[in-house]
Amino acid sequence: MDSVTKVREYASAGIPRYWVVDRDGPQTVTLHELTGDGRYAEHARMPLAWLLQTAPADHLDG
């Protein structure tokens, strides 16, 4: 659901980026950004513990 259906719905709605938290050991967080062709590309990947010590804007371009 999160990796297929929601992704299509987000792209259709024009949502520019979304974050996914995997329930793996380090709780990996992946930032996806909408590209010009209407698909999402992985922009960044990091452990949740590290991410929580930063501001979300630190991971976004411009």
PDB file with SEQRES, HELIX, SHEET and CRYST1 records, atoms N, CA, C and O in Angstrom:
SEQRES   1 A   62  MET ASP SER VAL THR LYS VAL ARG GLU TYR ALA SER ALA          
SEQRES   2 A   62  GLY ILE PRO ARG TYR TRP VAL VAL ASP ARG ASP GLY PRO          
SEQRES   3 A   62  GLN THR VAL THR LEU HIS GLU LEU THR GLY ASP GLY ARG          
SEQRES   4 A   62  TYR ALA GLU HIS ALA ARG MET PRO LEU ALA TRP LEU LEU          
SEQRES   5 A   62  GLN THR ALA PRO ALA ASP HIS LEU ASP GLY                      
HELIX    1 AA1 THR A    5  ALA A   13  1                                   9    
HELIX    2 AA2 LEU A   48  LEU A   51  1                                   4    
HELIX    3 AA3 PRO A   56  HIS A   59  5                                   4    
SHEET    1 AA1 3 ARG A  17  VAL A  21  0                                        
SHEET    2 AA1 3 THR A  28  LEU A  34 -1                                        
SHEET    3 AA1 3 TYR A  40  PRO A  47 -1                                        
CRYST1    1.000    1.000    1.000  90.00  90.00  90.00 P 1           1          
ATOM      1  N   MET A   1       0.820  -1.192   0.000  1.00  0.00           N  
ATOM      2  CA  MET A   1       0.000   0.000   0.000  1.00  0.00           C  
ATOM      3  C   MET A   1       0.870   1.264   0.000  1.00  0.00           C  
ATOM      4  O   MET A   1       0.670   2.153  -0.828  1.00  0.00           O  
ATOM      5  N   ASP A   2       1.839   1.345   0.933  1.00  0.00           N  
ATOM      6  CA  ASP A   2       2.661   2.553   1.039  1.00  0.00           C  
ATOM      7  C   ASP A   2       3.587   2.746  -0.155  1.00  0.00           C  
ATOM      8  O   ASP A   2       3.839   3.879  -0.567  1.00  0.00           O  
ATOM      9  N   SER A   3       4.093   1.654  -0.712  1.00  0.00           N  
ATOM     10  CA  SER A   3       5.092   1.795  -1.767  1.00  0.00           C  
ATOM     11  C   SER A   3       4.514   1.752  -3.179  1.00  0.00           C  
ATOM     12  O   SER A   3       5.249   1.972  -4.142  1.00  0.00           O  
ATOM     13  N   VAL A   4       3.230   1.477  -3.328  1.00  0.00           N  
ATOM     14  CA  VAL A   4       2.640   1.428  -4.665  1.00  0.00           C  
ATOM     15  C   VAL A   4       1.438   2.368  -4.767  1.00  0.00           C  
ATOM     16  O   VAL A   4       1.491   3.369  -5.481  1.00  0.00           O  
ATOM     17  N   THR A   5       0.371   2.050  -4.064  1.00  0.00           N  
ATOM     18  CA  THR A   5      -0.875   2.817  -4.179  1.00  0.00           C  
ATOM     19  C   THR A   5      -0.695   4.264  -3.738  1.00  0.00           C  
ATOM     20  O   THR A   5      -1.056   5.189  -4.466  1.00  0.00           O  
ATOM     21  N   LYS A   6      -0.141   4.459  -2.552  1.00  0.00           N  
ATOM     22  CA  LYS A   6       0.020   5.829  -2.043  1.00  0.00           C  
ATOM     23  C   LYS A   6       0.961   6.643  -2.925  1.00  0.00           C  
ATOM     24  O   LYS A   6       0.748   7.838  -3.126  1.00  0.00           O  
ATOM     25  N   VAL A   7       1.995   6.002  -3.449  1.00  0.00           N  
ATOM     26  CA  VAL A   7       2.947   6.718  -4.308  1.00  0.00           C  
ATOM     27  C   VAL A   7       2.236   7.252  -5.545  1.00  0.00           C  
ATOM     28  O   VAL A   7       2.449   8.401  -5.932  1.00  0.00           O  
ATOM     29  N   ARG A   8       1.411   6.449  -6.157  1.00  0.00           N  
ATOM     30  CA  ARG A   8       0.649   6.907  -7.334  1.00  0.00           C  
ATOM     31  C   ARG A   8      -0.280   8.058  -6.975  1.00  0.00           C  
ATOM     32  O   ARG A   8      -0.386   9.040  -7.710  1.00  0.00           O  
ATOM     33  N   GLU A   9      -0.954   7.922  -5.831  1.00  0.00           N  
ATOM     34  CA  GLU A   9      -1.875   8.975  -5.405  1.00  0.00           C  
ATOM     35  C   GLU A   9      -1.128  10.268  -5.093  1.00  0.00           C  
ATOM     36  O   GLU A   9      -1.589  11.351  -5.453  1.00  0.00           O  
ATOM     37  N   TYR A  10       0.013  10.165  -4.431  1.00  0.00           N  
ATOM     38  CA  TYR A  10       0.818  11.354  -4.127  1.00  0.00           C  
ATOM     39  C   TYR A  10       1.264  12.040  -5.418  1.00  0.00           C  
ATOM     40  O   TYR A  10       1.149  13.259  -5.545  1.00  0.00           O  
ATOM     41  N   ALA A  11       1.772  11.260  -6.375  1.00  0.00           N  
ATOM     42  CA  ALA A  11       2.233  11.836  -7.646  1.00  0.00           C  
ATOM     43  C   ALA A  11       1.071  12.496  -8.383  1.00  0.00           C  
ATOM     44  O   ALA A  11       1.216  13.594  -8.919  1.00  0.00           O  
ATOM     45  N   SER A  12      -0.065  11.837  -8.409  1.00  0.00           N  
ATOM     46  CA  SER A  12      -1.248  12.376  -9.074  1.00  0.00           C  
ATOM     47  C   SER A  12      -1.683  13.702  -8.444  1.00  0.00           C  
ATOM     48  O   SER A  12      -2.167  14.595  -9.139  1.00  0.00           O  
ATOM     49  N   ALA A  13      -1.507  13.822  -7.132  1.00  0.00           N  
ATOM     50  CA  ALA A  13      -1.870  15.050  -6.419  1.00  0.00           C  
ATOM     51  C   ALA A  13      -0.782  16.119  -6.509  1.00  0.00           C  
ATOM     52  O   ALA A  13      -0.985  17.251  -6.071  1.00  0.00           O  
ATOM     53  N   GLY A  14       0.381  15.758  -7.080  1.00  0.00           N  
ATOM     54  CA  GLY A  14       1.473  16.724  -7.229  1.00  0.00           C  
ATOM     55  C   GLY A  14       2.247  16.978  -5.953  1.00  0.00           C  
ATOM     56  O   GLY A  14       2.887  18.021  -5.822  1.00  0.00           O  
ATOM     57  N   ILE A  15       2.206  16.055  -5.012  1.00  0.00           N  
ATOM     58  CA  ILE A  15       2.953  16.210  -3.756  1.00  0.00           C  
ATOM     59  C   ILE A  15       4.445  16.145  -4.084  1.00  0.00           C  
ATOM     60  O   ILE A  15       4.915  15.125  -4.587  1.00  0.00           O  
ATOM     61  N   PRO A  16       5.191  17.207  -3.811  1.00  0.00           N  
ATOM     62  CA  PRO A  16       6.581  17.300  -4.278  1.00  0.00           C  
ATOM     63  C   PRO A  16       7.563  16.329  -3.625  1.00  0.00           C  
ATOM     64  O   PRO A  16       8.560  15.957  -4.243  1.00  0.00           O  
ATOM     65  N   ARG A  17       7.296  15.913  -2.380  1.00  0.00           N  
ATOM     66  CA  ARG A  17       8.232  14.988  -1.710  1.00  0.00           C  
ATOM     67  C   ARG A  17       7.517  14.264  -0.594  1.00  0.00           C  
ATOM     68  O   ARG A  17       6.535  14.755  -0.037  1.00  0.00           O  
ATOM     69  N   TYR A  18       8.026  13.084  -0.276  1.00  0.00           N  
ATOM     70  CA  TYR A  18       7.509  12.350   0.873  1.00  0.00           C  
ATOM     71  C   TYR A  18       8.625  11.525   1.490  1.00  0.00           C  
ATOM     72  O   TYR A  18       9.594  11.164   0.822  1.00  0.00           O  
ATOM     73  N   TRP A  19       8.475  11.235   2.774  1.00  0.00           N  
ATOM     74  CA  TRP A  19       9.454  10.485   3.559  1.00  0.00           C  
ATOM     75  C   TRP A  19       8.879   9.109   3.888  1.00  0.00           C  
ATOM     76  O   TRP A  19       7.685   8.982   4.161  1.00  0.00           O  
ATOM     77  N   VAL A  20       9.716   8.095   3.863  1.00  0.00           N  
ATOM     78  CA  VAL A  20       9.311   6.748   4.244  1.00  0.00           C  
ATOM     79  C   VAL A  20      10.254   6.274   5.343  1.00  0.00           C  
ATOM     80  O   VAL A  20      11.472   6.372   5.198  1.00  0.00           O  
ATOM     81  N   VAL A  21       9.705   5.763   6.434  1.00  0.00           N  
ATOM     82  CA  VAL A  21      10.512   5.202   7.520  1.00  0.00           C  
ATOM     83  C   VAL A  21      10.362   3.690   7.459  1.00  0.00           C  
ATOM     84  O   VAL A  21       9.268   3.157   7.645  1.00  0.00           O  
ATOM     85  N   ASP A  22      11.471   3.003   7.195  1.00  0.00           N  
ATOM     86  CA  ASP A  22      11.469   1.543   7.172  1.00  0.00           C  
ATOM     87  C   ASP A  22      11.656   1.023   8.586  1.00  0.00           C  
ATOM     88  O   ASP A  22      12.361   1.628   9.393  1.00  0.00           O  
ATOM     89  N   ARG A  23      11.034  -0.078   8.874  1.00  0.00           N  
ATOM     90  CA  ARG A  23      11.120  -0.654  10.215  1.00  0.00           C  
ATOM     91  C   ARG A  23      12.279  -1.644  10.307  1.00  0.00           C  
ATOM     92  O   ARG A  23      12.172  -2.668  10.981  1.00  0.00           O  
ATOM     93  N   ASP A  24      13.375  -1.341   9.637  1.00  0.00           N  
ATOM     94  CA  ASP A  24      14.570  -2.164   9.725  1.00  0.00           C  
ATOM     95  C   ASP A  24      15.336  -1.793  10.993  1.00  0.00           C  
ATOM     96  O   ASP A  24      14.864  -0.961  11.767  1.00  0.00           O  
ATOM     97  N   GLY A  25      16.497  -2.384  11.221  1.00  0.00           N  
ATOM     98  CA  GLY A  25      17.273  -2.126  12.436  1.00  0.00           C  
ATOM     99  C   GLY A  25      17.514  -0.659  12.732  1.00  0.00           C  
ATOM    100  O   GLY A  25      17.157  -0.190  13.813  1.00  0.00           O  
ATOM    101  N   PRO A  26      18.115   0.091  11.797  1.00  0.00           N  
ATOM    102  CA  PRO A  26      18.375   1.510  12.073  1.00  0.00           C  
ATOM    103  C   PRO A  26      17.185   2.423  11.788  1.00  0.00           C  
ATOM    104  O   PRO A  26      17.308   3.644  11.884  1.00  0.00           O  
ATOM    105  N   GLN A  27      16.041   1.849  11.439  1.00  0.00           N  
ATOM    106  CA  GLN A  27      14.877   2.641  11.032  1.00  0.00           C  
ATOM    107  C   GLN A  27      15.289   3.654   9.963  1.00  0.00           C  
ATOM    108  O   GLN A  27      15.296   4.863  10.197  1.00  0.00           O  
ATOM    109  N   THR A  28      15.622   3.140   8.816  1.00  0.00           N  
ATOM    110  CA  THR A  28      16.089   3.958   7.708  1.00  0.00           C  
ATOM    111  C   THR A  28      14.976   4.857   7.181  1.00  0.00           C  
ATOM    112  O   THR A  28      13.850   4.408   6.970  1.00  0.00           O  
ATOM    113  N   VAL A  29      15.303   6.127   6.972  1.00  0.00           N  
ATOM    114  CA  VAL A  29      14.362   7.100   6.420  1.00  0.00           C  
ATOM    115  C   VAL A  29      14.818   7.447   5.003  1.00  0.00           C  
ATOM    116  O   VAL A  29      15.989   7.753   4.777  1.00  0.00           O  
ATOM    117  N   THR A  30      13.889   7.396   4.058  1.00  0.00           N  
ATOM    118  CA  THR A  30      14.202   7.714   2.670  1.00  0.00           C  
ATOM    119  C   THR A  30      13.318   8.864   2.218  1.00  0.00           C  
ATOM    120  O   THR A  30      12.099   8.825   2.385  1.00  0.00           O  
ATOM    121  N   LEU A  31      13.937   9.888   1.644  1.00  0.00           N  
ATOM    122  CA  LEU A  31      13.219  11.033   1.094  1.00  0.00           C  
ATOM    123  C   LEU A  31      13.094  10.834  -0.410  1.00  0.00           C  
ATOM    124  O   LEU A  31      14.086  10.622  -1.106  1.00  0.00           O  
ATOM    125  N   HIS A  32      11.865  10.906  -0.898  1.00  0.00           N  
ATOM    126  CA  HIS A  32      11.584  10.780  -2.327  1.00  0.00           C  
ATOM    127  C   HIS A  32      11.097  12.133  -2.830  1.00  0.00           C  
ATOM    128  O   HIS A  32      10.329  12.815  -2.151  1.00  0.00           O  
ATOM    129  N   GLU A  33      11.550  12.523  -4.036  1.00  0.00           N  
ATOM    130  CA  GLU A  33      11.107  13.785  -4.626  1.00  0.00           C  
ATOM    131  C   GLU A  33      10.493  13.526  -5.991  1.00  0.00           C  
ATOM    132  O   GLU A  33      10.969  12.680  -6.749  1.00  0.00           O  
ATOM    133  N   LEU A  34       9.432  14.260  -6.296  1.00  0.00           N  
ATOM    134  CA  LEU A  34       8.729  14.147  -7.564  1.00  0.00           C  
ATOM    135  C   LEU A  34       9.594  14.750  -8.665  1.00  0.00           C  
ATOM    136  O   LEU A  34      10.105  15.862  -8.527  1.00  0.00           O  
ATOM    137  N   THR A  35       9.753  14.008  -9.756  1.00  0.00           N  
ATOM    138  CA  THR A  35      10.559  14.490 -10.882  1.00  0.00           C  
ATOM    139  C   THR A  35       9.640  15.087 -11.944  1.00  0.00           C  
ATOM    140  O   THR A  35       8.416  15.030 -11.826  1.00  0.00           O  
ATOM    141  N   GLY A  36      10.235  15.649 -12.962  1.00  0.00           N  
ATOM    142  CA  GLY A  36       9.475  16.280 -14.035  1.00  0.00           C  
ATOM    143  C   GLY A  36       8.601  15.325 -14.825  1.00  0.00           C  
ATOM    144  O   GLY A  36       7.640  15.749 -15.467  1.00  0.00           O  
ATOM    145  N   ASP A  37       8.925  14.034 -14.785  1.00  0.00           N  
ATOM    146  CA  ASP A  37       8.124  13.061 -15.533  1.00  0.00           C  
ATOM    147  C   ASP A  37       7.009  12.440 -14.684  1.00  0.00           C  
ATOM    148  O   ASP A  37       6.392  11.457 -15.092  1.00  0.00           O  
ATOM    149  N   GLY A  38       6.753  13.015 -13.503  1.00  0.00           N  
ATOM    150  CA  GLY A  38       5.662  12.552 -12.669  1.00  0.00           C  
ATOM    151  C   GLY A  38       5.953  11.315 -11.842  1.00  0.00           C  
ATOM    152  O   GLY A  38       5.033  10.675 -11.333  1.00  0.00           O  
ATOM    153  N   ARG A  39       7.222  10.974 -11.705  1.00  0.00           N  
ATOM    154  CA  ARG A  39       7.638   9.834 -10.881  1.00  0.00           C  
ATOM    155  C   ARG A  39       8.466  10.356  -9.710  1.00  0.00           C  
ATOM    156  O   ARG A  39       8.940  11.492  -9.719  1.00  0.00           O  
ATOM    157  N   TYR A  40       8.624   9.513  -8.721  1.00  0.00           N  
ATOM    158  CA  TYR A  40       9.455   9.877  -7.583  1.00  0.00           C  
ATOM    159  C   TYR A  40      10.842   9.256  -7.723  1.00  0.00           C  
ATOM    160  O   TYR A  40      10.993   8.124  -8.182  1.00  0.00           O  
ATOM    161  N   ALA A  41      11.843  10.023  -7.317  1.00  0.00           N  
ATOM    162  CA  ALA A  41      13.221   9.539  -7.291  1.00  0.00           C  
ATOM    163  C   ALA A  41      13.720   9.642  -5.853  1.00  0.00           C  
ATOM    164  O   ALA A  41      13.371  10.574  -5.129  1.00  0.00           O  
ATOM    165  N   GLU A  42      14.532   8.681  -5.452  1.00  0.00           N  
ATOM    166  CA  GLU A  42      15.130   8.729  -4.113  1.00  0.00           C  
ATOM    167  C   GLU A  42      16.095   9.899  -4.060  1.00  0.00           C  
ATOM    168  O   GLU A  42      16.973  10.029  -4.913  1.00  0.00           O  
ATOM    169  N   HIS A  43      15.929  10.740  -3.066  1.00  0.00           N  
ATOM    170  CA  HIS A  43      16.770  11.930  -2.931  1.00  0.00           C  
ATOM    171  C   HIS A  43      17.794  11.777  -1.803  1.00  0.00           C  
ATOM    172  O   HIS A  43      18.922  12.256  -1.920  1.00  0.00           O  
ATOM    173  N   ALA A  44      17.408  11.117  -0.725  1.00  0.00           N  
ATOM    174  CA  ALA A  44      18.318  10.941   0.415  1.00  0.00           C  
ATOM    175  C   ALA A  44      17.867   9.727   1.217  1.00  0.00           C  
ATOM    176  O   ALA A  44      16.695   9.351   1.208  1.00  0.00           O  
ATOM    177  N   ARG A  45      18.836   9.122   1.914  1.00  0.00           N  
ATOM    178  CA  ARG A  45      18.552   7.975   2.787  1.00  0.00           C  
ATOM    179  C   ARG A  45      19.445   8.099   4.010  1.00  0.00           C  
ATOM    180  O   ARG A  45      20.647   8.331   3.885  1.00  0.00           O  
ATOM    181  N   MET A  46      18.852   7.942   5.208  1.00  0.00           N  
ATOM    182  CA  MET A  46      19.621   8.112   6.439  1.00  0.00           C  
ATOM    183  C   MET A  46      18.941   7.380   7.586  1.00  0.00           C  
ATOM    184  O   MET A  46      17.753   7.072   7.498  1.00  0.00           O  
ATOM    185  N   PRO A  47      19.674   7.094   8.668  1.00  0.00           N  
ATOM    186  CA  PRO A  47      19.051   6.493   9.851  1.00  0.00           C  
ATOM    187  C   PRO A  47      18.160   7.518  10.564  1.00  0.00           C  
ATOM    188  O   PRO A  47      18.503   8.698  10.638  1.00  0.00           O  
ATOM    189  N   LEU A  48      17.040   7.072  11.075  1.00  0.00           N  
ATOM    190  CA  LEU A  48      16.110   7.957  11.770  1.00  0.00           C  
ATOM    191  C   LEU A  48      16.771   8.693  12.926  1.00  0.00           C  
ATOM    192  O   LEU A  48      16.522   9.884  13.114  1.00  0.00           O  
ATOM    193  N   ALA A  49      17.610   8.013  13.708  1.00  0.00           N  
ATOM    194  CA  ALA A  49      18.271   8.655  14.855  1.00  0.00           C  
ATOM    195  C   ALA A  49      19.087   9.872  14.412  1.00  0.00           C  
ATOM    196  O   ALA A  49      19.100  10.892  15.101  1.00  0.00           O  
ATOM    197  N   TRP A  50      19.760   9.772  13.277  1.00  0.00           N  
ATOM    198  CA  TRP A  50      20.558  10.901  12.767  1.00  0.00           C  
ATOM    199  C   TRP A  50      19.624  12.002  12.268  1.00  0.00           C  
ATOM    200  O   TRP A  50      19.853  13.181  12.539  1.00  0.00           O  
ATOM    201  N   LEU A  51      18.580  11.623  11.546  1.00  0.00           N  
ATOM    202  CA  LEU A  51      17.643  12.594  10.995  1.00  0.00           C  
ATOM    203  C   LEU A  51      16.994  13.433  12.087  1.00  0.00           C  
ATOM    204  O   LEU A  51      16.805  14.637  11.914  1.00  0.00           O  
ATOM    205  N   LEU A  52      16.655  12.811  13.204  1.00  0.00           N  
ATOM    206  CA  LEU A  52      15.981  13.524  14.291  1.00  0.00           C  
ATOM    207  C   LEU A  52      16.864  14.585  14.941  1.00  0.00           C  
ATOM    208  O   LEU A  52      16.368  15.425  15.692  1.00  0.00           O  
ATOM    209  N   GLN A  53      18.142  14.556  14.665  1.00  0.00           N  
ATOM    210  CA  GLN A  53      19.060  15.568  15.201  1.00  0.00           C  
ATOM    211  C   GLN A  53      19.252  16.731  14.236  1.00  0.00           C  
ATOM    212  O   GLN A  53      20.058  17.624  14.498  1.00  0.00           O  
ATOM    213  N   THR A  54      18.523  16.734  13.125  1.00  0.00           N  
ATOM    214  CA  THR A  54      18.644  17.779  12.111  1.00  0.00           C  
ATOM    215  C   THR A  54      17.264  18.371  11.824  1.00  0.00           C  
ATOM    216  O   THR A  54      16.249  17.866  12.303  1.00  0.00           O  
ATOM    217  N   ALA A  55      17.242  19.430  11.049  1.00  0.00           N  
ATOM    218  CA  ALA A  55      15.983  20.031  10.625  1.00  0.00           C  
ATOM    219  C   ALA A  55      15.618  19.483   9.250  1.00  0.00           C  
ATOM    220  O   ALA A  55      16.514  19.285   8.430  1.00  0.00           O  
ATOM    221  N   PRO A  56      14.348  19.231   8.962  1.00  0.00           N  
ATOM    222  CA  PRO A  56      13.965  18.719   7.645  1.00  0.00           C  
ATOM    223  C   PRO A  56      14.504  19.576   6.502  1.00  0.00           C  
ATOM    224  O   PRO A  56      14.890  19.042   5.462  1.00  0.00           O  
ATOM    225  N   ALA A  57      14.536  20.886   6.680  1.00  0.00           N  
ATOM    226  CA  ALA A  57      15.032  21.776   5.632  1.00  0.00           C  
ATOM    227  C   ALA A  57      16.489  21.514   5.299  1.00  0.00           C  
ATOM    228  O   ALA A  57      16.939  21.852   4.204  1.00  0.00           O  
ATOM    229  N   ASP A  58      17.239  20.918   6.223  1.00  0.00           N  
ATOM    230  CA  ASP A  58      18.646  20.598   5.954  1.00  0.00           C  
ATOM    231  C   ASP A  58      18.784  19.586   4.839  1.00  0.00           C  
ATOM    232  O   ASP A  58      19.875  19.446   4.286  1.00  0.00           O  
ATOM    233  N   HIS A  59      17.731  18.877   4.484  1.00  0.00           N  
ATOM    234  CA  HIS A  59      17.792  17.791   3.509  1.00  0.00           C  
ATOM    235  C   HIS A  59      17.109  18.137   2.199  1.00  0.00           C  
ATOM    236  O   HIS A  59      16.978  17.281   1.323  1.00  0.00           O  
ATOM    237  N   LEU A  60      16.673  19.378   2.054  1.00  0.00           N  
ATOM    238  CA  LEU A  60      15.952  19.799   0.859  1.00  0.00           C  
ATOM    239  C   LEU A  60      16.773  20.812   0.077  1.00  0.00           C  
ATOM    240  O   LEU A  60      17.436  21.670   0.661  1.00  0.00           O  
ATOM    241  N   ASP A  61      16.727  20.709  -1.233  1.00  0.00           N  
ATOM    242  CA  ASP A  61      17.427  21.665  -2.082  1.00  0.00           C  
ATOM    243  C   ASP A  61      16.579  22.929  -2.217  1.00  0.00           C  
ATOM    244  O   ASP A  61      15.352  22.883  -2.306  1.00  0.00           O  
ATOM    245  N   GLY A  62      17.277  24.041  -2.226  1.00  0.00           N  
ATOM    246  CA  GLY A  62      16.696  25.344  -2.499  1.00  0.00           C  
ATOM    247  C   GLY A  62      15.433  25.606  -1.880  1.00  0.00           C  
ATOM    248  O   GLY A  62      14.871  26.687  -2.059  1.00  0.00           O  
TER     249      GLY A  62                                                      
END                                                                             
